[in-house]
Every structure is written in C-alpha cells, then in structure tokens.
C-alpha cells in the first residue's frame, strides 16, 4: 500500500524550500549535519520541533531566525536528509 506524500516546508535555504515528507518520519532518530548554506527554519503546522540538543544556541533556533553556514546541528533524520538532498548540508 502506497503512502501519500505530505510535504511540509521546514524552512528555506536562500529561495529554496526545504520540503520534508511528513508521511514517513522517524521522530526518534537524530542526525548531525554541518550546514554549507544559511538555513532559515520555519514554524508551521505539522513541523516538529528540533531535538533539544541541536548544538546551536537556543536563540539561533527561534523562528524564523537563520542558522549560519558552518554550524553543526543535530536534527530529526528527515530534516537532516532534506538539507543534504538540497545541497545545503553534509552529514557530520
């Protein structure tokens, strides 16, 4: 049985939206990434909060603040994967 995609924007890298398929998420999995572009995290219905130990100052995670390039973050796997797929981060 196919699961319909439910793409939700988690933020922007430049003008490129970071879209995550919320139909299949692993909420307990956390993955570290190093940003290669600045990332403006969004807050919207259906967007889970980042894990508490992101490695970024809490003020840097206030919505819709931008997290600078070069910062290492621990994010839910689905958000980390979307950033890497967009070319905005690499796995740490």
ABEGO torsion letter per residue (X at the ends): XBBBBBBBBAEBBEABBBBBBAABBBAABBBBBBBABBBBBBBBBGBBBBBABAGBBAAAABOBBBBBBGBBBBBBAAAAAAAAAAGABBBX
